[in-house]
Amino acid sequence: MTDRAMVIGASSGIGEALAHELATEGYEVGLTARSVETLREIAEGLPTRAYVKRMDVTETETARDAFRSLAGEMDGVDVVVVNAGIGPGNPELDWEPERDTIDTNVRGFTAMAVAAMNYFEQQGHGQLVGVSSVASYVGSSRVPAYYASKAYVSNYLDGLRYRSRHLDADITVTTVEPGFVDTDLAGGEFWMCSPETAAELIREAIEEKKRQQFVTRRWRLVATALTVMPDVLKRRLF
């Protein structure tokens, strides 16, 4: 039986690379983003069957309807990757960038995570993969809403993982925490990896049903250091 994966936020960066990675491994893939034209171009270059659906996760009810519609068109979904996210710099602390980041990374993420979990519970199995960030381990003066939103994503996925253990369904929840990946969201060059490398590691995490995956793995060292770092040092660095 062919595995089927839906990538929410597949029009560029990690999402686009992951669509190619999964299709190369034999998955049928569902692609969502705001730009249908871009998704169709990506779908045409995939070696397996691909499905395309417009989705803006900030339009939460419409996005949830689109999720259910696409899952039906795919005749079932085994893996849902919630990758949609933004991270505009905002050192001036203007309201609009903070609002937009929260709408996408918190409200939009939650809407799609809940839709996926509800679907998996009814189906009896599935794997939810949420793309968070190593930024979830610290705050930032330049992009405060982004760092805070990723802390929310990681903690929310933990909650869903704990909840899934009490369900009569085989559901895996995987948290992906990248460091710097060469995408539009990249904020530095330290230990930078390509979207293709990130996609390969995420695919491995899917196949191994991991609880957590750092991208790349050595970012676990940074996350551990941030966890124990004194606040006075964090204030100087961030």
Order of alpha helices (4+ residues) and beta strands (2+ residues): beta-alpha-beta-alpha-beta-alpha-beta-alpha-alpha-beta-alpha-beta-alpha-beta-alpha-alpha
